[in-house]
Amino acid sequence: MSPVHEQSDQDPDELTSPSSFAQLMALERLEDTEVSHASTLGPEKVERFRSLAAPYPPGQGTRSFGGHVYAQSAYAASKTVGKGFVVHETLKTNAGLQDMTGTFILPGRLDVPYFYTVRHVRDGFMYCTRAVDARQDGRIMFSCLCSFKRDEKQRIFRHQPSPVQERYQSVLAGKRPEDQAVSPSIDADWWIDGVREGNISEREFPGLDVRKIDMKDYNKTKAIQERPEKYRQLTQYRLKGLPDPDPSVTISQMKDNDQAGDYDNLYACAHMYSSDKNSLLLIPRSLGIKHWAEMASLTLTVIVHQHGEALRMVDWDTSPTEDSGLALKWFIQEGWTPQSAENRAVHESYLWSPDGTLIATSLQDSLLRLRKLGRENL
């Protein structure tokens, strides 16, 4: 990590545009602060970070991909916890009957960095909690709570749904992920047609290689078309680049670090980042809607279920086939929409490891309007 710097939230430093996920998430540590309260508990510790890479803009828009600030908020929080603490309930925590979820407040900009303030809410032996605010030009764009947990190394009980690889064997069998179509910037027919006809230029999605599995035959049956909640989209994804951006770290050292869990929070953030790729675009597809006026994510929760090997994205037991010198694992996201009404819709997904372990569940509340409301309706 870079040395500590004093820097204002308005610094106009030029942002980089890396393709590797580790570089995309890279942070500069700024001067820490303490927030005083009229309480006998004393001041709260606040740690501050600045993003170094420009976020990805879906399509030809001027707004940043929401998955960037979502994942990087958790990554910033991970820089403030002790060794062995891994994201557990990502941007969500339960306290009694409270359920707090990361909230998108303003659209993210592309031309200025994010500044993250990470407040220490609780530091326990097994769990710790951080509150994160992401700002651009001094304005809060995104806010969340993030919970971390140590591995208790107890496997007394466990259950999960049947693995995606079993339930969709006919769809996945005999098809290499590399041969599937690259997930489009905007998964809508009008965008895909425009790219194919040469009217639209497709940007490369940074950080992860994401492939869209062809589910047309599965979803075109009458039973599914009459029940949108049964509509399914599978995507496969893997890491881009090395898990450690430090050029002085050798592959052998990287393997040791990986097996020691040093990159587990980076991997967890990569899974979160992928979970938001084209997630909301599934909803109009499942409903047979081709055009809409407004679509936006309101809240997003990812619950990380697994520690250790299930999260990790490098296969050290397989001979490398990549230019990076590493063999990278392919994971699967299984997405669907359980409900929609009154200009709101929900997206849910499971994130699966290559061996069929359910590593995370996502839940996203969204806005979907087919026509813009006039001021008199607001």
Buried (B, 14 or more C-beta within 10 A) or exposed (E): EEEEEEBEBEEEEEBEBBBBBBBBBBBBBBEEEEEEEEEEEEEBBBBBBBBBBBBBBBBEEEBBBBBBBBBBBBBBBBBBBEEBBBBBBBBBBEEEEEEBBBBBEEEBBBEBBBBBBBBBBEBEEEBBBBBBBBBBEEEBBBBBBBBBBBBEEEEEEEEBEEBBBEBBEEBBEEEEBEEBEEBBBBBBEEBBEBBEEEEBEBEEBBBBBBBBBEBEEBBEEEEBEEEBBBBBBBBBBBBBBBBBBEEEBEBEEBBEBBBEBBBBBBBBBBBBBBBBBBBBBBBBBBBEEEEBEEBEBEBBBBBBBBBEEBBBBBBEEEEBEBEBEBBBBBBBBBBBBEEBEEBEBBBBBBBBBBEBBBBBBBBBBBBBEEEEEEEEEE
